[in-house]
Amino acid sequence: MATKEGGAITGEERIREYLTGVYGDVNNYDGKPTNSQIERTDALGRELEDVIKELDQLTTKQLPTINTGLQKKKLEPIQPMTQQQWEKMHQGNTGSQPGMMMGVRERD
């Protein structure tokens, strides 16, 4: 996701925007996906896995310290949302199905 401040339009492109571009290219072409498009989706998949690992490290290493500080100030600790919670929250959205995001990550 884009992380620069300044509103919704920052010009910053991240995995979501790159994947949308590849999707549009594949969708608007009558032939089968090209080798470069397939390679691009593989690269984006690896990049996504790196982001997931980074988030996991953040939540396991830094979040306990952050939560201790919050509790000392009598504030609620941060509880990361699980993938199952996210999927349940997004069920029924137009065009999405339960477990759809897992299909994106589980390419093999």
C-alpha positions in Angstrom: 0.0 0.0 0.0 1.2 3.5 -0.7 2.7 5.1 2.5 3.5 8.6 1.5 1.5 11.4 3.2 -0.4 13.9 1.2 -3.8 12.5 0.6 -5.1 9.7 -1.7 -3.1 10.7 -4.8 0.7 10.6 -4.1 2.1 9.1 -7.3 3.6 6.3 -5.2 3.2 2.9 -6.7 3.3 -0.3 -4.7 2.5 -4.0 -5.1 -1.3 -3.3 -5.5 -0.8 -0.7 -8.3 1.8 -2.9 -10.1 -0.5 -6.0 -9.9 -3.4 -3.9 -11.2 -1.3 -2.9 -14.2 -0.4 -6.5 -15.0 -4.0 -7.5 -14.6 -5.1 -4.8 -17.0 -2.5 -5.8 -19.5 -3.5 -9.4 -19.4 -7.2 -8.7 -19.4 -7.0 -6.3 -22.4 -5.0 -8.7 -24.6 -6.8 -11.5 -26.6 -3.9 -13.9 -26.4 -2.5 -15.9 -23.5 -0.3 -14.0 -20.9 3.1 -13.3 -22.2 6.3 -14.7 -20.5 7.1 -11.2 -19.2 3.7 -10.8 -17.7 4.0 -14.2 -16.0 7.5 -13.3 -14.8 6.2 -10.0 -13.5 3.5 -11.7 -11.4 6.1 -14.1 -10.0 8.3 -11.2 -9.0 5.3 -9.4 -7.4 4.4 -12.6 -5.5 8.0 -12.8 -4.1 7.8 -9.1 -3.2 4.5 -9.7 -1.4 6.0 -12.6 0.5 8.9 -10.2 1.6 6.3 -7.7 2.8 4.4 -10.4 4.7 7.7 -11.6 6.4 8.5 -8.0 7.3 5.1 -7.5 8.9 5.4 -10.8 10.8 8.8 -9.7 12.2 7.4 -6.3 13.1 4.5 -7.8 15.0 6.6 -10.5 16.8 9.6 -8.4 17.7 8.5 -4.7 18.1 4.8 -5.0 18.9 5.2 -6.4 22.4 7.4 -3.4 23.4 4.9 -1.0 21.8 2.0 -2.7 23.6 3.9 -2.5 27.0 4.3 1.3 26.5 0.6 1.6 25.6 -0.5 -0.3 28.6 1.7 1.9 30.9 -0.3 4.8 29.5 -3.5 2.9 30.2 -4.2 2.6 26.4 -5.5 -0.4 24.6 -2.8 -2.7 23.1 -2.6 -3.1 19.4 -4.1 -6.5 18.3 -3.1 -7.4 14.7 -5.9 -8.7 12.6 -5.5 -12.3 11.4 -6.1 -13.2 7.8 -9.3 -15.1 8.8 -10.6 -12.0 10.5 -9.8 -9.9 7.5 -11.6 -12.3 5.1 -14.6 -12.5 7.4 -14.8 -8.7 7.5 -14.7 -8.5 3.7 -17.2 -11.2 2.9 -20.0 -10.1 0.7 -18.0 -7.2 -0.9 -18.9 -6.9 -4.6 -16.6 -9.1 -6.7 -14.9 -10.8 -3.8 -15.3 -14.3 -2.4 -14.2 -15.8 0.9 -10.6 -16.9 0.6 -10.0 -15.0 -2.6 -6.9 -13.3 -1.3 -5.4 -16.6 -0.3 -5.7 -17.6 -4.0 -3.6 -14.7 -4.9 -0.8 -15.7 -2.4 -1.0 -19.4 -3.1 0.1 -19.4 -6.7 1.9 -22.7 -6.7 
